[in-house]
Amino acid sequence: MKIAIFSDTHCGFKYGEERGEDAFIAMEEAMNKSLDCDLILIAGDMFDGKVPKPEVYARTAKILSKAQNAHSNAKLVSADKEVSLTALRGIPIVTIHGTHERRAKTMINPLHSLESSGLLIHLDMNTAVFDINGQKVAIHGFSGVSEKYAKETLDKWDPKPVPGANNIFMFHQSVDPYIYSPLDPPTIKLNELPKGFNLYILGHIHWSDIQDLNGGKFLLTGSTTPTSIHKKEVEQPKYIFKYDGSNIDKIKLEKQRKVIIEEFEFEAGIKEKIYNLLSAIPAEDPKQIVVIKIKGTLPKDCTPPNFREIEERFKDKFILIINKNIEEQGLENQLELFKNLKDNRLSPEEQGLRILEKQLSEMKCGINPNEIFDLLVEGNSDMIFNLLTGKQRTLA
């Protein structure tokens, strides 16, 4: 068997901006390098948002459709959900949704839409079994859920390996020690994952890793393109992976912007030092992403530095990101929430979800905030009111 694996393509990231093409370029390269395989597995966050723009959806669908014109030896044996015959044409693509695509159970997310179009098989606590040249392979998909409920939800599903098959468990969560954000700690530890699987595939975290686990292999896929840029992520290339039933090969994605991260302590002459650094870095095509991180303490009564002149000077040479974490002496009782949100770059949706979780907890309300948050965003206030007052018991 030959199975291609990648994740976190984040199509739609920075759409309409200078970096807006990067996600599509990387995903197309990932797909092209997967067309010699029998199955393609994508472990979540194919899109950067819950409701992608029509242009983003169409371009992503076009890239996925490449698989339907390629040859595969995979035949579907069984599935515990309905599978479209169209999705089995060419190389079947099996996916889960991630945190960026997750919506309430009553709502359609973009992976559901692609599945309805016959482009892929979307697993959400489901299993699909294929035969590849006489070998069985079972894909068990655990789509992204709120970290707070991940362990509880996984235990409730309790997936079991299919006898006689090569069993693959694919999921999209923070798992200790692979943690996306300290504000959203995991409830699952790596050694607590269900036993008996040959391969564990984890999306969500944007750097990659391979290790032994529970008698099988554990693969952290990483992303195909950098979004929120972390130092550990940029220290390694981006890959897709190919699995033959026992071994995992890494295939480097070549069409990537170079990323440079430089850190500075705030001090006198900081602007000149940054200017000299940027002047010394040669220009490349495509433009490099240069991240400048500044930290330190601003002396009392000192005006915070303005880096706009530097940003304007080098905007045609780099994609320049200057992150400032400068605190003023004597300034106390800063808004801790704002600082955490800034440091962790939470989306407005994630901020809103945290506020809702806090309020429901204070009310001692047993309703899962993830199940009603999207209803709130969509303006379905009547259903939410009925749930909170007990007039309605379910989301159906």
Buried (B, 14 or more C-beta within 10 A) or exposed (E): BBBBBBBBBBBBBBBEEEBEEBBBBBBBBBBEBBBEBBBBBBBBBBBBBBBBBEEBBEBBBEBBBBBBEBEBBBEBBEBEBEBBEBBBBBBBBBBBBBBBBBBBEBBEBBBBBBBEBBBBBBBBBBBBBBBBEEBBBBBBBBBBBBBBBBBBBBEEBEBBBBEEBBBBBBBBBBBEEBBBBEBBEBBBEBEBBBEBBBBBBBBBBBBBBEEEBBEBBBBBBBBBBBBBBBEEBBEEEBBBBBBEBEEBEEBEBEBBBEBBBBEBEBEEEBEEEBBEBBEEBEEEEBBBBBBBBBEBEBEEEEEEBEBEEBBEBBEEBBBBBBBBEBBBEEEEEEEEEEEBBEEBEBBEBBEBBBEBBEEBEEEEEEBBBBBBBBBBBBEBEEBBEEBBEEEBEEBE
